[in-house]
Amino acid sequence: MKVGACYGAGYVAMFLALGLGTTAAKTSFFGSLQAVVCAGITCILARQLKIGTLAAAALAVTGVGVLELAGSGPLELAPGDLICSLVPLSFGAGWFILGKTMKDYPEDALPSTALQLALICLACLGWTGASSFHQGGLEAVAAVFAQLPSLLLTPKNLLPPLLFSALVGNVLTMWLANEALRRVKGADVALIAASEPLWAALAGIAFLGDVLHPHEVVGGALLIAAVVCNELWAEEELPLESPARRRESRPRPLVQMAAMKDK
């Protein structure tokens, strides 16, 4: 539930930032910072500075910055930029928690995926209802939900891309991420997820006839270098100590030790 709550908060922050004027390019760049957040949480809790992981995360963020921001014209501050900073915090924390959960419960990948999707759905529905209520009360909420079937059947034919986005872009990829986290670290999966803009650019070239620009080549090369760096600069991971284990490992007071000897 914690993972689904983190992801739901991240999506709500993303939609709110886009609605307040933050560009899609900047939103994508902010989202790539999830790799740094997840790597930072891992280093802090493991009490171990993992230079390779942090270097790979920095390369990935730089690559996304070049890929998304180099050709987008002058950058301007938008009211949603501060809210958009919550996106990497939410997703980075979600990847870390999910990594620990899959290590503890490796057979629960499918139930975990279903629970995450359910909580994300609740978060999005709650945000839709709250924003509609803020604009026009209960009547506006009822009108929005009543219009959903007609929106899907408009001449633009939104249903096929929405189904692809929901089933392939969310359900399948989230299940694959849960399966992958049984075998690899959360920081590794967060790093791969940060390379999403690269694959979006390649899909645009392959299916939409987009032209490959020099900054896209540089950004893609940096993202690939980040993954290679993460694999080649592997470091031994120290197991995270639970709070109970840390309490047991603390030196006991002399009075308590004397009482235990008397027993």
Backbone as CSV, one residue per row, in Angstrom:
resi,resn,N_x,N_y,N_z,CA_x,CA_y,CA_z,C_x,C_y,C_z
1,MET,0.824,-1.205,0.000,0.000,0.000,0.000,0.862,1.262,0.000
2,LYS,2.019,1.181,0.687,2.907,2.340,0.713,3.397,2.677,-0.690
3,VAL,3.727,1.625,-1.459,4.221,1.855,-2.821,3.140,2.503,-3.682
4,GLY,1.918,1.958,-3.622,0.820,2.533,-4.392,0.522,3.961,-3.990
5,ALA,0.627,4.249,-2.684,0.401,5.620,-2.219,1.474,6.561,-2.763
6,CYS,2.736,6.097,-2.784,3.822,6.926,-3.332,3.606,7.195,-4.817
7,TYR,3.270,6.141,-5.570,3.050,6.317,-7.003,1.839,7.208,-7.276
8,GLY,0.762,7.003,-6.509,-0.422,7.845,-6.689,-0.122,9.309,-6.429
9,ALA,0.642,9.582,-5.358,1.029,10.962,-5.062,1.896,11.537,-6.176
10,GLY,2.780,10.704,-6.744,3.630,11.169,-7.836,2.834,11.542,-9.073
11,TYR,1.846,10.714,-9.431,1.016,11.012,-10.605,0.170,12.267,-10.392
12,VAL,-0.397,12.400,-9.203,-1.206,13.591,-8.922,-0.345,14.852,-9.004
13,ALA,0.875,14.796,-8.433,1.782,15.946,-8.503,2.149,16.265,-9.952
14,MET,2.340,15.222,-10.757,2.683,15.424,-12.168,1.550,16.116,-12.923
15,PHE,0.326,15.628,-12.740,-0.816,16.229,-13.441,-1.056,17.665,-12.976
16,LEU,-0.898,17.900,-11.677,-1.100,19.247,-11.153,-0.051,20.203,-11.700
17,ALA,1.210,19.754,-11.773,2.272,20.603,-12.305,2.030,20.931,-13.776
18,LEU,1.616,19.927,-14.556,1.323,20.178,-15.971,0.169,21.159,-16.126
19,GLY,-0.828,21.056,-15.254,-1.956,21.976,-15.308,-1.591,23.391,-14.930
20,LEU,-0.515,23.550,-14.147,-0.087,24.881,-13.716,0.981,25.483,-14.620
21,GLY,1.257,24.834,-15.744,2.147,25.445,-16.723,3.513,24.828,-16.873
22,THR,3.863,23.823,-16.086,5.148,23.155,-16.261,5.128,22.369,-17.564
23,THR,6.169,22.507,-18.371,6.200,21.837,-19.665,6.425,20.337,-19.491
24,ALA,6.050,19.578,-20.526,6.253,18.129,-20.489,7.737,17.785,-20.423
25,ALA,8.583,18.594,-21.086,10.020,18.331,-21.064,10.581,18.466,-19.654
26,LYS,10.182,19.532,-18.955,10.667,19.710,-17.585,10.100,18.644,-16.657
27,THR,8.850,18.241,-16.886,8.265,17.184,-16.066,9.032,15.883,-16.238
28,SER,9.415,15.582,-17.472,10.205,14.384,-17.731,11.567,14.469,-17.053
29,PHE,12.176,15.658,-17.092,13.475,15.827,-16.439,13.353,15.652,-14.933
30,PHE,12.340,16.268,-14.332,12.127,16.091,-12.896,11.907,14.613,-12.564
31,GLY,11.140,13.920,-13.407,10.869,12.513,-13.151,12.120,11.660,-13.168
32,SER,13.097,12.024,-14.000,14.332,11.240,-14.056,15.128,11.318,-12.763
33,LEU,14.867,12.329,-11.947,15.576,12.454,-10.672,15.204,11.351,-9.696
34,GLN,14.199,10.530,-10.030,13.849,9.412,-9.166,15.026,8.460,-8.993
35,ALA,15.881,8.362,-10.012,17.056,7.499,-9.896,17.995,8.000,-8.810
36,VAL,18.166,9.323,-8.726,19.024,9.905,-7.690,18.399,9.730,-6.316
37,VAL,17.078,9.942,-6.224,16.391,9.810,-4.934,16.501,8.389,-4.410
38,CYS,16.236,7.404,-5.266,16.299,6.009,-4.840,17.722,5.618,-4.449
39,ALA,18.706,6.055,-5.239,20.097,5.760,-4.897,20.496,6.430,-3.589
40,GLY,20.038,7.668,-3.375,20.353,8.368,-2.130,19.752,7.695,-0.914
41,ILE,18.490,7.253,-1.017,17.858,6.558,0.106,18.610,5.272,0.423
42,THR,19.015,4.546,-0.625,19.752,3.301,-0.417,21.069,3.556,0.303
43,CYS,21.796,4.585,-0.122,23.080,4.897,0.508,22.902,5.310,1.964
44,ILE,21.879,6.113,2.249,21.671,6.608,3.613,21.314,5.467,4.553
45,LEU,20.371,4.622,4.149,19.922,3.553,5.036,20.948,2.436,5.160
46,ALA,21.736,2.211,4.103,22.787,1.200,4.176,24.052,1.743,4.829
47,ARG,24.099,3.062,5.070,25.287,3.708,5.636,26.530,3.372,4.814
48,GLN,26.349,3.463,3.502,27.419,3.111,2.574,27.328,4.015,1.354
49,LEU,28.405,4.730,1.049,28.430,5.619,-0.108,28.755,4.800,-1.352
50,LYS,27.763,4.621,-2.214,27.939,3.816,-3.421,28.227,4.746,-4.592
51,ILE,29.520,4.916,-4.863,29.941,5.867,-5.886,29.403,5.459,-7.255
52,GLY,29.436,4.163,-7.564,28.976,3.704,-8.868,27.509,3.999,-9.106
53,THR,26.677,3.738,-8.101,25.240,3.976,-8.236,24.946,5.460,-8.397
54,LEU,25.608,6.286,-7.581,25.385,7.729,-7.668,25.894,8.296,-8.992
55,ALA,27.041,7.789,-9.473,27.573,8.258,-10.753,26.636,7.886,-11.898
56,ALA,26.094,6.672,-11.851,25.152,6.253,-12.890,23.890,7.107,-12.861
57,ALA,23.391,7.403,-11.660,22.200,8.242,-11.541,22.462,9.646,-12.083
58,ALA,23.654,10.191,-11.786,23.998,11.523,-12.288,24.088,11.534,-13.816
59,LEU,24.663,10.475,-14.394,24.730,10.376,-15.853,23.331,10.311,-16.466
60,ALA,22.445,9.545,-15.816,21.083,9.412,-16.339,20.348,10.745,-16.314
61,VAL,20.469,11.476,-15.212,19.796,12.771,-15.103,20.355,13.751,-16.132
62,THR,21.677,13.742,-16.315,22.288,14.611,-17.319,21.792,14.255,-18.718
63,GLY,21.699,12.954,-18.986,21.212,12.519,-20.291,19.787,12.959,-20.560
64,VAL,18.924,12.821,-19.552,17.534,13.257,-19.722,17.473,14.769,-19.896
65,GLY,18.328,15.495,-19.162,18.357,16.943,-19.303,18.730,17.371,-20.710
66,VAL,19.756,16.724,-21.278,20.161,17.040,-22.649,19.068,16.631,-23.636
67,LEU,18.482,15.466,-23.409,17.476,14.939,-24.329,16.215,15.793,-24.358
68,GLU,15.782,16.251,-23.179,14.492,16.929,-23.079,14.586,18.452,-23.120
69,LEU,15.658,19.005,-22.563,15.704,20.454,-22.380,16.539,21.184,-23.419
70,ALA,17.446,20.461,-24.107,18.352,21.152,-25.027,17.607,21.764,-26.206
71,GLY,16.566,21.105,-26.689,15.866,21.626,-27.859,14.533,22.260,-27.558
72,SER,14.295,22.599,-26.300,12.967,23.109,-25.934,12.907,24.624,-25.822
73,GLY,13.957,25.322,-26.258,13.938,26.776,-26.189,14.306,27.277,-24.803
74,PRO,14.117,28.584,-24.561,14.480,29.144,-23.253,13.619,28.568,-22.135
75,LEU,14.275,28.297,-21.010,13.564,27.751,-19.855,12.970,28.882,-19.027
76,GLU,11.755,28.705,-18.614,11.081,29.694,-17.779,10.485,28.999,-16.567
77,LEU,10.526,29.693,-15.445,9.943,29.140,-14.231,8.427,29.182,-14.324
78,ALA,7.793,28.109,-13.893,6.333,28.018,-13.895,5.862,27.724,-12.477
79,PRO,4.629,28.103,-12.139,4.133,27.837,-10.780,4.144,26.360,-10.413
80,GLY,4.058,25.481,-11.417,4.009,24.053,-11.121,5.358,23.403,-10.917
81,ASP,6.466,24.162,-11.116,7.791,23.552,-11.001,8.069,23.049,-9.592
82,LEU,7.655,23.806,-8.586,7.885,23.382,-7.206,7.086,22.120,-6.894
83,ILE,5.849,22.075,-7.365,5.035,20.876,-7.155,5.633,19.691,-7.908
84,CYS,6.208,19.960,-9.074,6.798,18.891,-9.876,7.992,18.250,-9.174
85,SER,8.623,18.971,-8.245,9.745,18.389,-7.507,9.303,17.248,-6.604
86,LEU,7.993,17.144,-6.336,7.483,16.024,-5.538,7.446,14.731,-6.340
87,VAL,7.498,14.829,-7.665,7.412,13.636,-8.511,8.583,12.688,-8.264
88,PRO,9.848,13.146,-8.366,10.948,12.206,-8.114,10.996,11.711,-6.679
89,LEU,10.596,12.553,-5.721,10.582,12.103,-4.329,9.598,10.949,-4.146
90,SER,8.419,11.074,-4.745,7.401,10.031,-4.601,7.811,8.751,-5.315
91,PHE,8.235,8.878,-6.568,8.586,7.679,-7.325,9.873,7.038,-6.809
92,GLY,10.857,7.856,-6.425,12.095,7.298,-5.887,11.865,6.521,-4.607
93,ALA,11.059,7.088,-3.702,10.720,6.375,-2.469,9.921,5.114,-2.780
94,GLY,9.030,5.190,-3.778,8.244,4.021,-4.158,9.108,2.883,-4.668
95,TRP,10.108,3.195,-5.498,11.004,2.152,-5.996,11.777,1.506,-4.859
96,PHE,12.242,2.308,-3.914,13.014,1.752,-2.801,12.148,0.827,-1.950
97,ILE,10.945,1.282,-1.598,10.050,0.459,-0.771,9.659,-0.814,-1.516
98,LEU,9.391,-0.686,-2.814,9.008,-1.855,-3.598,10.150,-2.865,-3.676
99,GLY,11.389,-2.368,-3.796,12.531,-3.272,-3.824,12.644,-4.092,-2.551
100,LYS,12.475,-3.451,-1.405,12.515,-4.179,-0.137,11.353,-5.157,-0.025
101,THR,10.169,-4.747,-0.466,8.989,-5.605,-0.364,9.143,-6.862,-1.206
102,MET,9.656,-6.720,-2.421,9.813,-7.880,-3.291,10.901,-8.826,-2.796
103,LYS,11.893,-8.293,-2.082,12.899,-9.177,-1.489,12.296,-9.971,-0.335
104,ASP,11.400,-9.354,0.429,10.779,-10.036,1.571,9.662,-10.975,1.140
105,TYR,8.926,-10.610,0.075,7.788,-11.417,-0.382,7.924,-11.660,-1.886
106,PRO,8.885,-12.481,-2.306,9.162,-12.643,-3.742,8.043,-13.304,-4.530
107,GLU,7.121,-13.993,-3.878,6.054,-14.684,-4.596,4.809,-13.816,-4.789
108,ASP,4.845,-12.595,-4.297,3.648,-11.751,-4.318,3.725,-10.643,-5.364
109,ALA,4.392,-10.912,-6.485,4.537,-9.870,-7.508,3.187,-9.470,-8.097
110,LEU,2.340,-10.455,-8.407,1.047,-10.140,-9.023,0.097,-9.435,-8.056
111,PRO,-0.089,-9.923,-6.810,-0.934,-9.162,-5.872,-0.398,-7.768,-5.590
112,SER,0.933,-7.636,-5.531,1.521,-6.321,-5.296,1.202,-5.373,-6.444
113,THR,1.283,-5.877,-7.680,0.954,-5.053,-8.841,-0.500,-4.603,-8.808
114,ALA,-1.399,-5.538,-8.482,-2.826,-5.200,-8.430,-3.108,-4.146,-7.366
115,LEU,-2.462,-4.273,-6.213,-2.684,-3.308,-5.135,-2.151,-1.931,-5.511
116,GLN,-0.992,-1.886,-6.162,-0.428,-0.601,-6.580,-1.342,0.088,-7.588
117,LEU,-1.822,-0.672,-8.572,-2.702,-0.085,-9.586,-4.010,0.402,-8.974
118,ALA,-4.530,-0.358,-8.001,-5.780,0.056,-7.355,-5.602,1.376,-6.614
119,LEU,-4.479,1.522,-5.911,-4.250,2.756,-5.162,-3.985,3.936,-6.094
120,ILE,-3.284,3.690,-7.204,-3.079,4.756,-8.190,-4.416,5.195,-8.778
121,CYS,-5.278,4.225,-9.073,-6.613,4.544,-9.596,-7.412,5.370,-8.595
122,LEU,-7.366,4.976,-7.322,-8.085,5.732,-6.296,-7.546,7.154,-6.179
123,ALA,-6.206,7.291,-6.259,-5.613,8.625,-6.166,-6.059,9.503,-7.332
124,CYS,-6.062,8.945,-8.551,-6.463,9.732,-9.724,-7.949,10.078,-9.684
125,LEU,-8.787,9.105,-9.275,-10.217,9.387,-9.160,-10.484,10.430,-8.080
126,GLY,-9.749,10.310,-6.966,-9.914,11.292,-5.899,-9.510,12.683,-6.338
127,TRP,-8.398,12.764,-7.094,-7.956,14.068,-7.586,-8.965,14.647,-8.578
128,THR,-9.494,13.806,-9.469,-10.497,14.273,-10.429,-11.734,14.794,-9.711
129,GLY,-12.197,14.033,-8.721,-13.377,14.458,-7.977,-13.139,15.724,-7.181
130,ALA,-11.956,15.827,-6.544,-11.663,17.007,-5.723,-11.537,18.261,-6.575
131,SER,-10.846,18.152,-7.721,-10.693,19.333,-8.581,-12.031,19.758,-9.185
132,SER,-12.864,18.781,-9.551,-14.184,19.118,-10.096,-15.069,19.751,-9.032
133,PHE,-14.995,19.232,-7.813,-15.792,19.796,-6.722,-15.355,21.220,-6.408
134,HIS,-14.043,21.475,-6.500,-13.532,22.825,-6.245,-14.050,23.810,-7.288
135,GLN,-14.254,23.338,-8.515,-14.700,24.231,-9.587,-16.209,24.462,-9.585
136,GLY,-16.986,23.417,-9.250,-18.434,23.602,-9.367,-19.282,22.782,-8.432
137,GLY,-18.693,22.249,-7.379,-19.471,21.497,-6.407,-19.839,20.108,-6.902
138,LEU,-20.846,19.522,-6.266,-21.248,18.153,-6.572,-21.773,18.012,-7.998
139,GLU,-22.400,19.061,-8.515,-22.920,18.992,-9.882,-21.780,18.828,-10.891
140,ALA,-20.683,19.527,-10.657,-19.535,19.409,-11.561,-18.919,18.015,-11.484
141,VAL,-18.857,17.444,-10.277,-18.318,16.087,-10.120,-19.172,15.089,-10.890
142,ALA,-20.492,15.182,-10.719,-21.399,14.270,-11.424,-21.296,14.446,-12.934
143,ALA,-21.137,15.684,-13.394,-21.047,15.937,-14.833,-19.777,15.343,-15.429
144,VAL,-18.659,15.467,-14.708,-17.386,14.934,-15.215,-17.452,13.426,-15.369
145,PHE,-17.923,12.740,-14.325,-17.977,11.284,-14.400,-19.036,10.810,-15.397
146,ALA,-20.089,11.591,-15.598,-21.103,11.218,-16.584,-20.590,11.368,-18.012
147,GLN,-19.604,12.259,-18.219,-19.071,12.498,-19.560,-17.990,11.504,-19.967
148,LEU,-17.476,10.712,-19.033,-16.361,9.820,-19.355,-16.672,8.855,-20.501
149,PRO,-17.827,8.163,-20.513,-18.089,7.261,-21.654,-18.118,7.982,-22.996
150,SER,-18.712,9.182,-23.037,-18.786,9.909,-24.308,-17.413,10.400,-24.748
151,LEU,-16.534,10.729,-23.801,-15.187,11.167,-24.163,-14.406,10.056,-24.848
152,LEU,-14.627,8.816,-24.413,-13.905,7.694,-24.999,-14.404,7.351,-26.397
153,LEU,-15.596,7.815,-26.765,-16.188,7.481,-28.059,-16.221,8.670,-29.005
154,THR,-15.387,9.672,-28.755,-15.316,10.840,-29.627,-14.684,10.464,-30.963
155,PRO,-14.816,11.321,-31.980,-14.184,11.011,-33.277,-12.676,10.807,-33.193
156,LYS,-12.048,11.372,-32.179,-10.602,11.176,-32.037,-10.261,9.736,-31.669
157,ASN,-11.242,8.952,-31.243,-11.047,7.542,-30.933,-9.961,7.361,-29.871
158,LEU,-10.260,7.830,-28.681,-9.285,7.770,-27.604,-9.148,6.387,-26.984
159,LEU,-10.125,5.510,-27.219,-10.125,4.234,-26.516,-8.906,3.359,-26.831
160,PRO,-8.511,3.152,-28.103,-7.340,2.299,-28.365,-6.053,2.800,-27.705
161,PRO,-5.687,4.093,-27.843,-4.460,4.527,-27.160,-4.563,4.460,-25.647
162,LEU,-5.765,4.704,-25.104,-5.923,4.598,-23.659,-5.764,3.158,-23.190
163,LEU,-6.322,2.211,-23.948,-6.168,0.805,-23.590,-4.708,0.376,-23.676
164,PHE,-4.009,0.827,-24.718,-2.588,0.498,-24.839,-1.799,1.083,-23.675
165,SER,-2.091,2.350,-23.356,-1.388,3.002,-22.250,-1.664,2.301,-20.927
166,ALA,-2.930,1.893,-20.719,-3.295,1.272,-19.450,-2.748,-0.141,-19.331
167,LEU,-2.946,-0.958,-20.383,-2.602,-2.376,-20.290,-1.115,-2.637,-20.502
168,VAL,-0.519,-1.941,-21.474,0.898,-2.170,-21.777,1.785,-1.198,-21.007
169,GLY,1.420,0.087,-21.065,2.270,1.095,-20.433,2.219,1.095,-18.924
170,ASN,1.164,0.526,-18.334,1.059,0.536,-16.873,0.997,-0.867,-16.277
171,VAL,-0.011,-1.652,-16.650,-0.178,-2.965,-16.017,1.013,-3.873,-16.311
172,LEU,1.351,-4.032,-17.600,2.436,-4.934,-17.966,3.778,-4.458,-17.421
173,THR,4.083,-3.167,-17.609,5.377,-2.666,-17.150,5.494,-2.698,-15.631
174,MET,4.399,-2.445,-14.927,4.458,-2.489,-13.467,4.658,-3.921,-12.973
175,TRP,3.999,-4.871,-13.624,4.196,-6.275,-13.245,5.629,-6.708,-13.532
176,LEU,6.183,-6.300,-14.691,7.572,-6.626,-15.009,8.528,-6.007,-13.999
177,ALA,8.231,-4.784,-13.557,9.076,-4.146,-12.545,9.034,-4.915,-11.235
178,ASN,7.852,-5.366,-10.839,7.742,-6.163,-9.617,8.516,-7.470,-9.737
179,GLU,8.436,-8.111,-10.896,9.190,-9.342,-11.110,10.692,-9.071,-11.100
180,ALA,11.101,-7.967,-11.734,12.527,-7.648,-11.796,13.103,-7.362,-10.417
181,LEU,12.311,-6.730,-9.558,12.804,-6.358,-8.234,12.981,-7.561,-7.320
182,ARG,12.536,-8.732,-7.737,12.851,-9.941,-6.993,14.319,-10.303,-7.154
183,ARG,14.958,-9.781,-8.209,16.315,-10.193,-8.558,17.325,-9.054,-8.542
184,VAL,16.874,-7.819,-8.702,17.805,-6.685,-8.751,17.387,-5.641,-7.724
185,LYS,18.244,-4.646,-7.544,17.984,-3.595,-6.561,16.994,-2.566,-7.107
186,GLY,16.317,-1.894,-6.168,15.388,-0.845,-6.555,16.080,0.288,-7.285
187,ALA,17.328,0.602,-6.895,18.067,1.678,-7.556,18.330,1.348,-9.019
188,ASP,18.550,0.046,-9.331,18.783,-0.348,-10.719,17.526,-0.154,-11.563
189,VAL,16.377,-0.557,-11.028,15.121,-0.412,-11.768,14.769,1.067,-11.934
190,ALA,15.016,1.873,-10.901,14.757,3.312,-11.006,15.626,3.946,-12.086
191,LEU,16.871,3.453,-12.205,17.768,3.969,-13.239,17.238,3.630,-14.631
192,ILE,16.770,2.403,-14.812,16.209,2.009,-16.109,14.940,2.804,-16.405
193,ALA,14.104,3.007,-15.380,12.873,3.783,-15.577,13.179,5.223,-15.971
194,ALA,14.310,5.756,-15.495,14.680,7.130,-15.836,15.035,7.282,-17.310
195,SER,15.334,6.152,-17.984,15.676,6.222,-19.409,14.446,6.236,-20.308
196,GLU,13.266,6.360,-19.734,12.021,6.350,-20.514,12.004,7.380,-21.650
197,PRO,12.500,8.626,-21.448,12.480,9.588,-22.568,13.273,9.126,-23.780
198,LEU,14.327,8.329,-23.564,15.106,7.819,-24.696,14.249,6.911,-25.571
199,TRP,13.513,6.010,-24.933,12.678,5.083,-25.701,11.494,5.811,-26.341
200,ALA,11.015,6.863,-25.693,9.953,7.665,-26.303,10.459,8.352,-27.572
201,ALA,11.697,8.857,-27.518,12.275,9.498,-28.702,12.473,8.486,-29.830
202,LEU,12.952,7.285,-29.491,13.154,6.257,-30.515,11.821,5.805,-31.112
203,ALA,10.776,5.710,-30.275,9.457,5.340,-30.787,8.921,6.417,-31.723
204,GLY,9.165,7.688,-31.384,8.740,8.775,-32.256,9.436,8.728,-33.604
205,ILE,10.716,8.360,-33.596,11.456,8.244,-34.856,10.933,7.072,-35.683
206,ALA,10.651,5.954,-34.997,10.245,4.741,-35.713,8.817,4.814,-36.238
207,PHE,7.894,5.380,-35.460,6.476,5.295,-35.806,5.860,6.623,-36.256
208,LEU,6.475,7.748,-35.872,5.873,9.042,-36.183,6.692,9.867,-37.161
209,GLY,7.820,9.328,-37.605,8.633,10.044,-38.573,9.422,11.204,-38.002
210,ASP,9.650,11.220,-36.690,10.449,12.292,-36.098,11.894,12.215,-36.587
211,VAL,12.557,13.362,-36.583,13.947,13.450,-37.019,14.855,13.412,-35.797
212,LEU,15.930,12.636,-35.871,16.878,12.522,-34.768,17.817,13.726,-34.777
213,HIS,17.803,14.509,-33.698,18.637,15.701,-33.587,19.921,15.384,-32.812
214,PRO,20.952,16.229,-32.970,22.216,15.944,-32.274,22.071,15.845,-30.760
215,HIS,21.259,16.725,-30.149,21.132,16.666,-28.697,20.446,15.378,-28.246
216,GLU,19.611,14.791,-29.108,18.987,13.517,-28.764,20.003,12.382,-28.803
217,VAL,20.945,12.464,-29.728,22.012,11.463,-29.782,22.873,11.539,-28.526
218,VAL,23.248,12.759,-28.128,24.079,12.934,-26.929,23.330,12.468,-25.685
219,GLY,22.067,12.878,-25.558,21.284,12.464,-24.397,21.103,10.964,-24.326
220,GLY,20.818,10.336,-25.460,20.677,8.883,-25.479,21.971,8.182,-25.124
221,ALA,23.106,8.707,-25.613,24.399,8.105,-25.283,24.687,8.193,-23.787
222,LEU,24.333,9.317,-23.164,24.539,9.455,-21.720,23.663,8.484,-20.934
223,LEU,22.437,8.270,-21.383,21.555,7.325,-20.703,22.083,5.900,-20.818
224,ILE,22.558,5.534,-21.992,23.135,4.202,-22.156,24.405,4.069,-21.318
225,ALA,25.209,5.138,-21.274,26.416,5.121,-20.445,26.074,4.951,-18.971
226,ALA,24.948,5.522,-18.542,24.536,5.376,-17.144,24.245,3.923,-16.806
227,VAL,23.541,3.230,-17.691,23.229,1.817,-17.445,24.506,0.980,-17.451
228,VAL,25.413,1.250,-18.404,26.679,0.514,-18.467,27.518,0.779,-17.224
229,CYS,27.569,2.029,-16.801,28.322,2.392,-15.592,27.772,1.671,-14.373
230,ASN,26.461,1.590,-14.281,25.846,0.925,-13.137,26.179,-0.562,-13.106
231,GLU,26.317,-1.175,-14.286,26.616,-2.603,-14.339,28.102,-2.879,-14.109
232,LEU,28.971,-2.059,-14.692,30.407,-2.312,-14.593,30.993,-1.857,-13.268
233,TRP,30.394,-0.821,-12.668,30.907,-0.279,-11.408,30.059,-0.835,-10.260
234,ALA,29.882,-2.128,-10.257,29.044,-2.758,-9.232,29.796,-2.792,-7.911
235,GLU,29.054,-2.570,-6.835,29.625,-2.577,-5.498,28.834,-3.524,-4.618
236,GLU,29.530,-4.137,-3.689,28.867,-5.069,-2.784,27.896,-4.312,-1.898
237,GLU,26.679,-4.805,-1.836,25.628,-4.129,-1.082,25.561,-4.683,0.324
238,LEU,25.674,-3.802,1.310,25.533,-4.219,2.694,24.063,-4.381,3.029
239,PRO,23.711,-5.438,3.765,22.302,-5.616,4.122,21.825,-4.516,5.041
240,LEU,20.582,-4.067,4.802,19.998,-3.033,5.640,19.608,-3.623,6.973
241,GLU,19.967,-2.958,8.048,19.622,-3.432,9.377,18.230,-2.943,9.740
242,SER,17.453,-3.850,10.300,16.136,-3.462,10.778,16.282,-2.710,12.086
243,PRO,15.292,-1.879,12.464,15.367,-1.171,13.741,15.518,-2.113,14.920
244,ALA,14.827,-3.280,14.881,14.939,-4.226,15.989,16.354,-4.771,16.096
245,ARG,16.972,-5.060,14.941,18.336,-5.585,14.953,19.316,-4.548,15.474
246,ARG,19.092,-3.258,15.104,19.986,-2.210,15.597,19.866,-2.062,17.104
247,ARG,18.630,-2.214,17.633,18.465,-2.117,19.085,19.173,-3.266,19.793
248,GLU,19.130,-4.473,19.169,19.790,-5.613,19.791,21.301,-5.468,19.777
249,SER,21.823,-4.793,18.728,23.274,-4.670,18.608,23.855,-3.560,19.464
250,ARG,23.019,-2.711,20.055,23.527,-1.639,20.897,24.080,-2.209,22.199
251,PRO,25.142,-1.626,22.730,25.659,-2.091,24.018,24.651,-1.842,25.127
252,ARG,24.436,-2.870,25.951,23.475,-2.754,27.036,24.096,-2.013,28.212
253,PRO,23.298,-1.291,28.973,23.811,-0.636,30.179,24.337,-1.671,31.165
254,LEU,25.300,-1.262,32.014,25.908,-2.179,32.973,24.883,-2.710,33.962
255,VAL,23.914,-1.874,34.351,22.892,-2.320,35.310,22.064,-3.447,34.705
256,GLN,21.722,-3.305,33.417,20.927,-4.333,32.759,21.729,-5.616,32.612
257,MET,23.037,-5.510,32.326,23.870,-6.689,32.187,24.007,-7.418,33.515
258,ALA,24.116,-6.658,34.597,24.216,-7.279,35.918,22.926,-8.001,36.278
259,ALA,21.793,-7.413,35.914,20.510,-8.063,36.194,20.374,-9.360,35.414
260,MET,20.878,-9.395,34.185,20.808,-10.609,33.388,21.700,-11.698,33.963
261,LYS,22.871,-11.321,34.526,23.749,-12.308,35.150,23.110,-12.900,36.394
262,ASP,22.395,-12.075,37.163,21.738,-12.582,38.375,20.683,-13.623,38.036
263,LYS,20.008,-13.435,36.879,19.005,-14.410,36.474,19.645,-15.742,36.108
